[in-house]
């Protein structure tokens, strides 16, 4: 059974753990941002590579598959690219800037500090969830584009071979 009153040391330890978890959450979000940037870069290279080959498909079926693949990869880039532009990311991080918080002009008690930790955690979790969803969806669309491209090559070489 948990005691009704907590000692100051227990509260301080809880807040300290909250700050540590907040730091881990921040690292997680930054890592996701880096991952998203690498995924977009790789997909841009893929869409350019596919673009150079689009006109080599002379028959209708493989050409349609190749163009569909190109469109799917473009969609995957757009989906993730809208989540990670530098201006959007800098605005998010600027919004978390604790130095602009008017509550910091006076000494904080444990409850106020815990409130700040909770607010920052909520904002970071929301950003992490948005980025995770965007990265997963973008990668899935990129894989679908790759499958369509492979299918276009198989159809072109298998059924329309010279």
DOLOLO-599027 format. One record per residue (C-alpha): z, y, x; residue number from 1. Coordinates in Angstrom, 3 decimals, m for minus. Layout:
// residues N
{{Z, Y, X}, NUM}
...
//
This chain:
// residues 162
{{0.000, 0.000, 0.000}, 1}
{{m0.970, 3.409, 1.352}, 2}
{{1.798, 5.993, 1.679}, 3}
{{1.645, 8.978, m0.659}, 4}
{{2.194, 11.501, 2.106}, 5}
{{0.276, 11.437, 5.326}, 6}
{{1.635, 12.875, 8.532}, 7}
{{m0.104, 15.712, 10.356}, 8}
{{m1.068, 13.297, 13.141}, 9}
{{m2.754, 10.961, 10.654}, 10}
{{m4.702, 13.844, 9.112}, 11}
{{m5.733, 15.160, 12.535}, 12}
{{m6.855, 11.681, 13.572}, 13}
{{m8.905, 11.372, 10.388}, 14}
{{m10.586, 14.725, 11.008}, 15}
{{m11.242, 13.756, 14.637}, 16}
{{m12.911, 10.553, 13.439}, 17}
{{m14.893, 12.622, 10.934}, 18}
{{m16.197, 14.869, 13.734}, 19}
{{m17.149, 11.832, 15.803}, 20}
{{m19.008, 10.284, 12.865}, 21}
{{m20.704, 13.621, 12.258}, 22}
{{m21.847, 13.642, 15.875}, 23}
{{m23.279, 10.118, 15.497}, 24}
{{m25.058, 11.180, 12.313}, 25}
{{m26.531, 14.161, 14.156}, 26}
{{m27.819, 11.880, 16.918}, 27}
{{m29.306, 9.583, 14.291}, 28}
{{m31.188, 12.460, 12.640}, 29}
{{m32.478, 13.731, 15.987}, 30}
{{m33.635, 10.224, 16.883}, 31}
{{m35.468, 9.940, 13.561}, 32}
{{m37.141, 13.296, 14.193}, 33}
{{m38.354, 12.046, 17.576}, 34}
{{m39.553, 8.781, 16.036}, 35}
{{m41.417, 10.641, 13.308}, 36}
{{m43.121, 12.851, 15.884}, 37}
{{m44.267, 9.813, 17.880}, 38}
{{m45.494, 8.031, 14.739}, 39}
{{m47.552, 11.057, 13.674}, 40}
{{m49.039, 11.385, 17.169}, 41}
{{m50.043, 7.711, 17.213}, 42}
{{m51.528, 7.935, 13.739}, 43}
{{m53.526, 11.031, 14.676}, 44}
{{m54.978, 9.110, 17.617}, 45}
{{m55.805, 6.249, 15.245}, 46}
{{m57.497, 8.482, 12.683}, 47}
{{m59.626, 10.087, 15.411}, 48}
{{m60.579, 6.684, 16.792}, 49}
{{m61.556, 5.455, 13.342}, 50}
{{m63.460, 8.652, 12.640}, 51}
{{m65.662, 8.034, 15.677}, 52}
{{m66.584, 4.625, 14.271}, 53}
{{m67.082, 5.468, 10.592}, 54}
{{m70.841, 5.890, 10.882}, 55}
{{m71.325, 2.564, 12.654}, 56}
{{m70.756, 0.786, 9.350}, 57}
{{m74.226, 0.707, 7.785}, 58}
{{m73.621, m1.565, 4.790}, 59}
{{m71.844, m0.294, 1.690}, 60}
{{m68.902, m2.723, 1.558}, 61}
{{m67.679, m2.313, 5.152}, 62}
{{m68.373, 1.423, 5.069}, 63}
{{m66.296, 1.781, 1.904}, 64}
{{m63.425, m0.160, 3.483}, 65}
{{m63.603, 1.956, 6.646}, 66}
{{m63.616, 5.220, 4.707}, 67}
{{m60.720, 3.974, 2.573}, 68}
{{m58.791, 3.112, 5.736}, 69}
{{m59.480, 6.553, 7.124}, 70}
{{m58.195, 8.146, 3.922}, 71}
{{m55.049, 6.004, 3.888}, 72}
{{m54.235, 6.918, 7.492}, 73}
{{m54.836, 10.603, 6.715}, 74}
{{m52.444, 10.270, 3.778}, 75}
{{m49.818, 8.664, 6.016}, 76}
{{m50.134, 11.539, 8.500}, 77}
{{m49.869, 14.142, 5.755}, 78}
{{m46.834, 12.457, 4.205}, 79}
{{m44.864, 12.404, 7.431}, 80}
{{m46.358, 15.551, 8.892}, 81}
{{m45.038, 17.616, 6.000}, 82}
{{m41.499, 16.469, 6.797}, 83}
{{m41.445, 17.321, 10.504}, 84}
{{m43.150, 20.646, 11.207}, 85}
{{m41.156, 22.648, 13.763}, 86}
{{m40.463, 25.494, 11.339}, 87}
{{m39.023, 23.134, 8.730}, 88}
{{m36.845, 21.317, 11.273}, 89}
{{m35.586, 24.530, 12.853}, 90}
{{m34.723, 25.911, 9.404}, 91}
{{m32.737, 22.754, 8.658}, 92}
{{m30.783, 22.932, 11.918}, 93}
{{m30.247, 26.681, 11.528}, 94}
{{m28.783, 25.977, 8.094}, 95}
{{m26.173, 23.748, 9.706}, 96}
{{m25.135, 26.406, 12.219}, 97}
{{m21.356, 26.533, 11.852}, 98}
{{m21.045, 29.896, 13.640}, 99}
{{m22.515, 31.626, 10.570}, 100}
{{m19.815, 30.175, 8.328}, 101}
{{m17.464, 32.944, 7.161}, 102}
{{m14.602, 30.426, 6.960}, 103}
{{m14.496, 30.383, 10.762}, 104}
{{m13.309, 33.982, 11.006}, 105}
{{m9.757, 32.839, 10.305}, 106}
{{m7.816, 29.805, 11.551}, 107}
{{m8.629, 26.663, 9.594}, 108}
{{m6.187, 24.270, 8.041}, 109}
{{m6.887, 20.543, 7.909}, 110}
{{m8.288, 20.672, 4.385}, 111}
{{m10.802, 23.391, 5.248}, 112}
{{m11.871, 21.563, 8.389}, 113}
{{m12.291, 18.332, 6.449}, 114}
{{m14.396, 20.252, 3.908}, 115}
{{m16.685, 21.543, 6.662}, 116}
{{m17.070, 18.025, 8.071}, 117}
{{m17.881, 16.695, 4.601}, 118}
{{m20.494, 19.429, 3.939}, 119}
{{m22.202, 18.887, 7.283}, 120}
{{m22.154, 15.118, 6.805}, 121}
{{m23.733, 15.432, 3.372}, 122}
{{m26.521, 17.668, 4.693}, 123}
{{m27.207, 15.367, 7.656}, 124}
{{m27.233, 12.252, 5.465}, 125}
{{m29.705, 13.875, 3.089}, 126}
{{m31.981, 14.829, 6.000}, 127}
{{m31.673, 11.340, 7.489}, 128}
{{m32.544, 9.700, 4.169}, 129}
{{m35.608, 11.916, 3.677}, 130}
{{m36.838, 11.230, 7.214}, 131}
{{m36.206, 7.480, 6.965}, 132}
{{m38.135, 7.250, 3.708}, 133}
{{m41.010, 9.324, 5.108}, 134}
{{m41.216, 7.287, 8.337}, 135}
{{m41.109, 3.955, 6.487}, 136}
{{m43.734, 5.017, 3.976}, 137}
{{m45.957, 6.513, 6.649}, 138}
{{m45.773, 3.410, 8.822}, 139}
{{m46.519, 1.194, 5.820}, 140}
{{m49.563, 3.318, 4.972}, 141}
{{m50.649, 3.228, 8.616}, 142}
{{m50.444, m0.560, 8.612}, 143}
{{m52.433, m0.657, 5.367}, 144}
{{m55.073, 1.517, 7.051}, 145}
{{m55.153, m0.844, 10.015}, 146}
{{m55.600, m3.842, 7.707}, 147}
{{m58.427, m2.090, 5.861}, 148}
{{m60.097, m1.240, 9.167}, 149}
{{m59.827, m4.827, 10.390}, 150}
{{m61.192, m6.050, 7.078}, 151}
{{m64.112, m3.607, 7.366}, 152}
{{m64.959, m5.010, 10.816}, 153}
{{m64.641, m8.609, 9.618}, 154}
{{m66.881, m7.959, 6.615}, 155}
{{m69.390, m6.039, 8.728}, 156}
{{m69.615, m8.615, 11.518}, 157}
{{m69.143, m11.694, 9.326}, 158}
{{m71.494, m10.964, 6.466}, 159}
{{m73.930, m8.443, 7.895}, 160}
{{m74.434, m9.762, 11.415}, 161}
{{m77.927, m9.202, 12.839}, 162}
//
